[in-house]
């Protein structure tokens, strides 16, 4: 499951990189994907939109078992 999630996140990287950000996979646990948005995306005012309408929607469409995506700040 983690390999598939990482592949899907890699598909999104070019779009996130275009805005000066990046995305890092942290872990998959209890049907939740934990990621870290960095660069310009880390403090962007649209982070919730990117996270919920972009990343989460895409991952849930590809892997229905996913219940949500959580951005963590390490």
URFENLIN-V610823 format. One record per residue. PHI is phi in whole degrees, -180 to 180 (* if undefined). PSI is psi in degrees with one decimal (999 if undefined). D_CENTER is the distance of its C-alpha to the mean C-alpha in Angstrom with 2 decimals. Layout:
PHI;PSI;D_CENTER
PHI;PSI;D_CENTER
//
This chain:
*;-43.4;14.74
-62;-38.5;12.73
-63;-41.2;13.94
-65;-42.3;12.86
-61;-45.4;9.20
-61;-40.5;9.47
-63;-42.3;11.36
-66;-40.5;9.05
-65;-36.7;6.27
-64;-31.6;9.57
-64;-31.5;10.57
-84;-22.2;8.11
-51;-46.0;9.15
-58;-36.4;12.52
-70;-40.0;11.61
-71;-38.8;9.68
-63;-32.9;12.61
-59;-29.8;15.07
-96;10.4;14.48
86;14.2;14.95
-115;-176.4;11.54
-153;164.6;9.41
-132;135.8;6.24
-127;130.6;7.50
-75;131.3;7.34
-103;-57.6;9.70
-168;166.4;10.93
-123;120.9;11.32
-149;130.4;14.07
53;42.2;15.99
68;17.4;13.71
-117;139.6;10.74
-101;125.8;7.58
-105;125.1;7.53
-129;169.9;5.41
-131;119.4;7.32
-89;131.5;7.30
-126;179.0;10.79
67;-143.1;13.64
-62;-26.9;14.33
-72;-23.3;10.95
-63;-36.2;11.73
-120;16.8;14.74
-70;143.8;14.39
-66;-21.4;16.11
-98;19.6;13.66
-60;-38.1;10.56
-66;-38.6;10.91
-66;-46.3;11.36
-60;-44.9;8.37
-68;-51.8;6.21
-82;-50.0;8.81
-84;-20.8;10.49
-100;-76.2;8.13
-64;-51.7;4.72
-64;-44.2;6.56
-60;-44.5;9.70
-63;-48.4;9.02
-64;-41.5;8.04
-65;-34.9;10.94
-66;-38.2;13.16
-83;-32.1;12.96
-134;90.4;13.11
-59;-21.5;15.05
-69;-20.4;15.32
-68;128.1;11.86
-95;-22.8;12.80
-179;170.4;9.75
-125;131.7;6.46
-121;125.4;7.74
-87;126.3;7.30
-112;145.9;10.31
-109;114.2;12.86
-96;999;14.95
//
